[in-house]
Amino acid sequence: MKSGGELITGVEAIMHTPFKDNYDLDLDGATKIVNHIIEGGIVQNKGCILIGGAVGEACHMNPTERKELAKTCCEASENKTPMIFNCAHTDVRIIIDLAKCAYDNGAAAIQLAPPYYMPLSDKEIIDFYKFVSDEVPIGIMAYANYWASQVYFDNIWDELVDIENIISIKWAHPDMTKFVKALVDYSGTLSFMDNMGTAGPWPFMIGMNGFVSQMGVWAPKIALKQWDLITNKNWKEIEIFYSKYILPYMQWSWNLSGSLGMHGEGVHLKTSSQLLGLPAGPCRRPHQHKVSDDDVNKLKDIFKNWEII
């Protein structure tokens, strides 16, 4: 595996961004969340923290806010766990500025999706990642967010792997054959992080190195239990774990999105965090929804069954 990739493993806690009631950044709240995750056991070799991703409402923050958030969270971590800073943007100049901020503040890597909106050729995708890699000496976790970028990485794996600072990929694909093939062919070189929550534990049998987790933010000890079962190959207990923890929360989250049209995962993550006393605040528009009392009570019942509330 490429140097630096070994740090991107285990539970990737995808942190929400706390806001005050007036929608300003709550940087004190961000510090508390980072401390909560680390105190829950998500430290180096067991996990990492993603700052300002999609769940973290990066698309609703300006570059100055994003850099303030990165600096605050990296300082709070005290190098106890690898910090990954999402640097996605449509303007490569801003991407470089964000990546330099990540590097200057000691982040382990940046997360970087291909620029969205305009279709990209394979050559343009490779040129984009190579340019960023050449400009800033920090590890890059490429992000396969095909639903937004319409980029699948199907024909460019060898070129992507050859880019010096590409060390990881946050991996998802709508074609399961291609999902598996990339994992089998390239997991010895890149750290693959599972971003297909419905895939279950089997990808870890063929090279997956960790998984994206909302639960890692508000219930890190439970998320770490999942990782421990995976690393110990305790597949029977994983079945029980999924039945008790993963499926009930996933069903609650799906019902919230499907029946009410609530998009933007920040709503789900912030509702969970608020129930457990973590800083959260409102989501910024347009993903500014109020979760009904009935749905909050359903989530409370799930948490009571888990004995965390």
N, C-alpha and C positions, 0 to 999 in steps of 0.2 A: 504493500500500500504506500502511496505517496506520503512523504513527510508532512505531518500536520493533520492528515486524514484520521489518524488514530485518536485524535482529540474529539472528533465528531462521532460520538457513539452513544448508545444507551437511550435514555429518555431526553428527547429534545422538547423542553418546556417552552411552548409558544406563548410568550407573555402578552397579555393585553396592556394597553396604555391607559393609565388612570387619568381622568380629567376632573377638574373641579366643576362645581355646578354652573359656572360661567363658561365652561369648555376650555379654560386654560389648562396647560399641562400641570399635573400634580406630581412634581418631581420627588417630594417627600414620600408620596404614596408609591412611586416606582421603586424607591430604595427599600421600602418595607416589603414589596412583593419579591424583589431579588433575594432579600434576606430570608423570607419565608421559604422560597424554593431551595436555597442552599441549606438552611436548617433542617429541611425535610429530607436531606440526603442526596440531592442532585448535585454532585460535585464531580471533579475531573475523574474520568474513567467510568463513571456511572451515568453521565448525561451532560447536557449543555443547555444554554438558554438562548432563545431567539428574541432579539429586541426589535420592536417596530416592524413586525411582519404584517400580513394581511389582517390577521386577527388583532394585531396591534394598531390598526387603523392608519398605517403609514400613508395611504393614499389621501387621507384627510388632514395630513400635517404638512407644514411647509419645511423646507430644508433646515432652517435654523432650529425649529422645534425638534426635528429628528436628531440633529447633532447634540442638542442639549440632553435629550433622552439617552442617547448612546453614552455620552460622557458620564452622566449620573449613574447609569446601570453598571458600566464597567468599573467605576470607582467603588460602587457598593459591593461588587463581587469579590474584590480583594484577591483576584486571581485564584479563587477557590474552585471555580468552574469555568469552562470555556464559554465565552460570550460570542454570539454571532449577531451581526448587525445587518439588517436588511437594507440594501442600497438601491433597490429598484427605482427606476425613473425613466421617463422618455427622453430626457436630455442627458447625454453622456457626460457633459461637463459637470452636472450636478452629481452624477454617479461617482465620478472621480473625487469630487469634493467630499462626499459622504464616505467613500472608501478610505480617504486619507484621514478623516476623523476617526474611523474605526481603528486604523493602524496606530494613530497617535495615542489612542486611549487604551491600547493593549488588547483589543478584541482578537480572538483566535482566528476568525474568518469573517467574511461577508457572505450574505445570501444575495444572489443576483439572478433574477429572471430576465429573459430577453425582453427588450423594449416592446411594448404592446402598441396596438392601434393599426399601424401599417404592416402588411404582410412582409416577412423577411425571407430572403433566399438562404440556402445553406451557407453560402460564402459569407453573406452579411452576418449571420449568427456567429460563425467562427471568428471573423474579423472583429466583431464586437467584444467577444470574450478575450481575445488575444490583446486587444488594445487596453482593456482594463487591467489585465494581468501584467502587461508591460509597464503600465503607469504607476501602479501601487503594489509594493511587495507584501501582499497579504493573501492568505489562502482564500479561495473562492468556492463556495458551495453553489453550484448551478441549480436553478430551480425549474423543474419541469412542470410549470403551471399551464398546461396545454389549453385548458378551458379559457384562459385569458389571453395568452400569447399566440395560440395556434401553432406552437412550436413543439415538436415531438422528439427531436434529436435522432430520428431513425437512421439517417444516412451519414451522420457526422461523428460517430462515436470515436473513431481512431484519431481524428483531428482534434476533437475536444479533449481527449485524454492527453494528447501531446502538449497542450497549453500548460506552461510551467506551473502556474498557481491554481489551476483547477485541481482540487483535492477531494471534492465530495459532490454528491448530487442528491437533492431532495426529490425523491423519485415517485412518479405516478405515470400511468399510461392507460388509455382506454382499451387497448388491445392486450389481453393478458399474455399472449404468446410473445409479443415484443417486450412486455414488462419483464417476463422471465428471462428472455434471451440476453437482454442488456445486463441483468443482474448476474447471470451465470458467466458472461464473457468479461465483465469489467469490475466486478466487486473485489478482485484481487488488487486492483490499482486505485480505485476510488472508494471512499466511504459512502455507501448507499444508505439513505435515511428514508424509511417507509412513510409515504404521505397518502397511502390508500388505507384508511382506517378499517375498511370492510374486508381487507385481504386476510386478516387473521395471522396466526403465528407461522404458517408454512414458509413465507419468504426468508425467515431467519435460518431455515435449514439449507438454503442455497446461497448464502452470502450477505443478506441484509445486516446492516451494522447498528441499527437503532430505529426509533420510530418517533414521529411527531405526536405530541400529546398536549391537549388542553388540560387534562387531569394533572399533568406534571406541574401546573401552575398552582392550582388551588388544593390539590391533594397529592403532593409529591410522594408521600410514603406509599400510597396505593399504586401510583404509576411505577415506582421502583419495584414493588412486589411483582408486577407484570414482567419487568425486565429480568428480575432474578429468576422467575420461572422459565423464561425463554433461555437465558444463558445456561441454566441447569438442565435444559431439555426435559422439563417436567411437563410433558404434553397432556397428561391426564388432569393435573391440577390446573393447567391453562384452560381446559374446557369449563371447569367449575368457576374459575376467575371470570371468564367471558360472560358466563350466565349471570353472575352476581353483579359485576361491575360494568363491563363494556356495553353489553346489549341494552340494559335498562337506560343508561345515559344516552346512548346512541338513539334509541327509540324516542326518548323525550326530546332530544335535539331535532330529530327528523320531523316529528309531529309539529314542533314549533315552526320550523321552516315551511313545511308543506301546507299546513292548514291555515296559517296566518300570513303566509308570504313574507316571513321575516328572513331577510338575507343579511349577510354580514355576520360572521361568526362571533364578532365581538360582543354582540347582544347576549349570546348563550354563555360565553366565558365570563362576562361581567356579572350576569345573574348568579352564576355558580359562586363566583368569588365573593359577591356581596353577602350571600347567605352564610358564608364561612368567615365573615368579618374582615375580608381583605379590601384594600382601597380599590375602587373601580370608577365610580362616577358615571355620567351619561356617555353614550356613544355620540359621535358627531354625525350630522346629517350627511347623506340621506339615510343611513342605517340607524335611524333614531326611533326605536320602537319600544313600547312599554309591554313587558311580559305580563300577562294577566295574572290575577291573584290565584286563579285555579291552576295555572301552569306552574307558578312558584310553589304552590302547595304540593303539587305532584313531585317536583324536584326535592322538596323538603322530605317527602316520604322516602325517596330513593336514598337520600343522605342519612336518614334515620336508620334505614336498613343496613347501611354501611357503618353505622355507629360513629359518624364524624360530626354529628350535629345533635 
